[in-house]
């Protein structure tokens, strides 16, 4: 005798067992973003973690990276549980994230923090828009977005406290990073 699994009834307007397209796009892009964040921090640690002189910054990055790892594991689970197709751009975000982290860390600790600040500013706004769009329609995803947004705000504030705005070329660096993040969000929602 095989065990039967109880299925949750579909939400109104949703095909049985299918995640609504707008929610699937949110999960897809958030998964991609958390994957990219993990890779950025890995790139930063490849540089900052190599020298005793940058131990303080490396320790801060390790702490933020551990939180991003948790975020990624959560979105890995949501992708699997909800049958959401991940973005086809993961190989690009893999290379681009690591390169962005490594290059900004090579520019110095303050530039690495400026990168973190810029990324987290965009993600804060992105998660805020998602919370507003969900507006009571998906309690689990709303909780995840709210919790992770709080972490991202702390990361942004940590980067600012560590001198992000003192980085050489701060306005240009952060403008480029923010534009790249916004483009990655738009692409990952669809592709």
C-alpha positions in Angstrom: 0.0 0.0 0.0 1.4 3.4 -1.0 1.0 6.4 1.2 -0.9 9.3 -0.3 0.2 12.8 0.2 -2.4 15.4 1.1 -2.4 18.2 -1.3 -3.1 21.8 -0.4 -6.0 23.2 -2.4 -5.0 25.7 -5.0 -5.4 29.4 -4.4 -8.2 31.0 -6.4 -7.1 31.7 -10.0 -4.1 29.3 -9.7 -3.8 26.1 -11.6 -3.6 23.1 -9.2 0.0 22.6 -8.0 1.2 25.6 -10.0 2.8 28.7 -8.4 1.3 31.9 -9.7 3.6 33.5 -12.3 4.1 36.7 -10.3 5.1 34.7 -7.2 7.3 32.4 -9.3 9.1 35.4 -10.7 9.7 36.7 -7.2 11.1 33.4 -6.0 13.3 33.1 -9.1 14.7 36.6 -8.9 15.3 36.4 -5.1 17.0 33.0 -5.5 19.3 34.5 -8.2 19.9 37.6 -6.0 20.9 35.5 -3.0 23.1 33.4 -5.1 24.8 36.5 -6.5 25.3 37.9 -3.0 26.9 34.7 -1.8 29.3 34.9 -4.8 30.1 38.6 -4.2 31.1 37.8 -0.6 33.1 34.8 -1.7 35.0 37.1 -4.1 35.6 39.6 -1.4 36.8 36.9 1.0 39.2 35.5 -1.6 41.0 38.9 -1.4 40.3 40.2 2.1 40.7 36.8 3.8 44.2 36.4 2.5 45.8 39.1 4.7 46.0 39.7 8.4 45.8 43.4 7.7 42.2 43.0 6.5 41.1 40.5 9.2 38.4 42.9 10.6 36.8 43.4 7.2 37.1 39.7 6.4 35.3 38.8 9.6 32.5 41.2 8.9 32.1 39.8 5.4 32.2 36.2 6.7 29.3 37.1 9.1 27.2 38.7 6.2 28.1 35.8 3.9 26.8 33.3 6.5 23.4 35.1 6.5 23.4 35.1 2.7 24.1 31.4 2.7 21.0 30.9 4.9 19.0 33.1 2.5 20.1 31.0 -0.5 19.3 27.8 1.3 15.8 29.1 1.9 15.3 30.1 -1.7 16.7 26.7 -2.8 14.0 25.1 -0.8 11.3 27.4 -2.1 12.4 26.8 -5.7 12.1 23.0 -5.1 9.0 23.0 -3.0 7.0 25.3 -5.4 8.3 23.9 -8.7 9.8 27.3 -9.7 12.2 27.3 -12.6 15.5 29.0 -11.5 17.0 31.6 -13.8 19.0 30.4 -16.7 21.5 33.1 -15.9 23.0 31.4 -12.8 26.3 30.7 -14.6 26.5 34.4 -15.4 25.7 35.5 -11.9 28.2 33.0 -10.6 31.1 34.6 -12.5 29.9 38.2 -12.3 29.2 38.0 -8.5 32.6 36.6 -7.7 34.4 39.0 -10.0 32.5 42.0 -8.5 33.4 40.9 -5.0 37.1 40.3 -5.9 37.6 43.5 -7.9 36.0 45.7 -5.3 38.1 44.0 -2.5 41.2 44.5 -4.6 40.3 48.2 -4.7 40.4 48.2 -0.9 38.3 47.5 2.1 36.2 50.7 1.7 35.4 49.8 -1.9 34.3 46.4 -0.9 32.0 48.0 1.7 30.8 50.5 -1.0 29.9 47.5 -3.2 28.0 45.9 -0.3 26.2 49.2 0.5 25.1 49.7 -3.1 23.9 46.1 -3.5 22.0 46.2 -0.3 20.3 49.5 -1.1 18.9 48.0 -4.3 17.8 44.8 -2.5 16.1 46.8 0.3 14.0 48.6 -2.3 13.4 45.4 -4.2 12.2 43.5 -1.1 10.1 46.5 -0.1 8.3 46.4 -3.5 7.8 42.7 -3.2 6.2 43.0 0.2 3.8 45.6 -1.1 3.0 43.5 -4.1 2.3 40.4 -2.1 0.0 42.2 0.3 -1.3 39.2 2.2 -1.4 36.8 -0.7 1.5 34.5 0.3 2.3 34.5 4.1 5.4 32.3 3.8 7.0 34.3 1.1 6.1 37.6 2.9 7.7 36.4 6.1 10.9 35.3 4.2 11.1 38.6 2.4 10.6 40.6 5.6 13.2 38.7 7.6 15.8 38.8 4.8 15.1 42.5 4.1 16.0 43.2 7.7 19.3 41.3 7.3 20.1 43.3 4.1 19.4 46.6 5.9 21.9 45.6 8.6 24.5 44.7 5.9 24.0 48.1 4.3 24.3 49.9 7.6 27.4 47.9 8.5 29.0 48.8 5.2 28.3 52.4 5.8 29.7 52.3 9.3 32.9 50.7 7.9 33.5 53.7 5.6 31.8 52.7 2.4 31.3 56.3 1.5 35.0 57.0 1.8 35.9 54.7 -1.0 37.8 56.2 -3.9 35.3 56.8 -6.7 32.4 56.1 -4.4 29.7 57.9 -6.6 30.7 56.1 -9.8 31.4 52.8 -8.2 28.0 52.6 -6.4 26.1 53.9 -9.5 27.6 51.1 -11.6 26.9 48.5 -9.0 23.3 49.7 -8.5 22.7 49.7 -12.2 24.1 46.2 -12.6 21.9 45.0 -9.7 18.8 46.5 -11.2 19.5 45.0 -14.6 20.2 41.6 -13.0 16.8 41.8 -11.2 14.9 42.5 -14.4 16.7 39.8 -16.4 16.4 37.1 -13.6 12.6 37.7 -13.3 12.1 36.6 -16.9 15.1 34.5 -18.1 
